[in-house]
Amino acid sequence: MSRGRIASNPAHRNRGGKETPPVLTHFYSTLNLHAVHLWLPIKNFISGNPGIVAIVGVVGTISSIVLAVLFYKLSRPRRLLAYATRTFRVVPQGRIKLQGLQITYYGYPVESLSVTRLAVWNAGNESIRRSDLSASDRPVIYGGGELKIFETAVIETSAAANNVGLTLVDHPIVGSAIGFDFLDPGDGAVFSVVHDGNKLTDIRLNGEIIGGRIWRTVAHGERPTEGGSQRWFGVSAWQRPQESGRSQLRVGAYAALVMLLFSGFVLVLGSQWGVGLLLIVIGLIVPSGALLVSQRVYPPLRLKSFDENLGG
């Protein structure tokens, strides 16, 4: 009898021939029961909403391909010196001109005056050393067209050991050549350039990196303003200084992430699985992509002076 009882209960034995404790047997049974209860709603949703499941699958597949290509490109060895600019209009070119009023900068008459924050950083995955800079065509900060640059200065560096400096040059172009001992990935500096003109692309960086290149990011398109008075219906009101493009992008991405995830979970709890899961997927992909773009086109966060407004 005992031999028949043991043979009819093989689940009560483990590989060593010993019986499984009743506590574990109850745990396994409860776990299987919960798994069935969790799987049945998912199974019913998949069978009842093939269109939504197909959309989620296509979005997931496309996202996987995009991420795979992106990570492949990012993992390739490269030397990339990136730069971005923010231009503050101190004296606008279209200002009201009064007889007897003259604006000068260190005694030099100016019709318009702007200050550009120019950030330069190693956006690649290999260190850039002084020996990687072309001796005949070093990275030079210069002004396009007939722009006049009055002053260029280093206002922040990521590390003192980088030994970032400027040297005035007149060949092959007139400007300030950037020099440094080394820039590890993520290292960089912020420069202040005082010049005439008001265009956002007036200040540029040109030169050669041996085995690499210089790249201007899309961050140069932002149009920061200083705090000041603005007239509303004839009444002067204070206008808050505009945040940098990076700050606006990050705030928008986090807000979209919270709103989409919250809305998705609310719809899922309300048994609207299809729309809810779609919002959750979008909420995970779109804000993450925006934050990735922010890290790609803007300087490292430790270069804080790039995000600060003029005089801030």
Sequence and secondary structure as in RCSB ss.txt:
>XXXX:A:sequence
MSRGRIASNPAHRNRGGKETPPVLTHFYSTLNLHAVHLWLPIKNFISGNPGIVAIVGVVGTISSIVLAVLFYKLS
RPRRLLAYATRTFRVVPQGRIKLQGLQITYYGYPVESLSVTRLAVWNAGNESIRRSDLSASDRPVIYGGGELKIF
ETAVIETSAAANNVGLTLVDHPIVGSAIGFDFLDPGDGAVFSVVHDGNKLTDIRLNGEIIGGRIWRTVAHGERPT
EGGSQRWFGVSAWQRPQESGRSQLRVGAYAALVMLLFSGFVLVLGSQWGVGLLLIVIGLIVPSGALLVSQRVYPP
LRLKSFDENLGG
>XXXX:A:secstr
 HHHHHHT GGGB TTS B  HHHHHHHHHHHHHHHHHHHHHHHHHHH HHHHHHHHHHHHHHHHHHHHHHHHHH
S  EEEEEEEEEEEEE TT    TT   EETTEE S EEEEEEEEEE SSS EEGGGB SSS  EEEESTT  EE
EEEEEEES GGG  EEEEE SSSSEEEEE SEE TT EEEEEEEES   TTSEEEE  BTTEEEEE GGGG    
  EEEEETTEEEEE     HHHHHHHHHHHHHHHHHHHHHHHHHTT HHHHHHHHHHHHHHHHHHHHHHHHHS  
TT GGGTS TT 
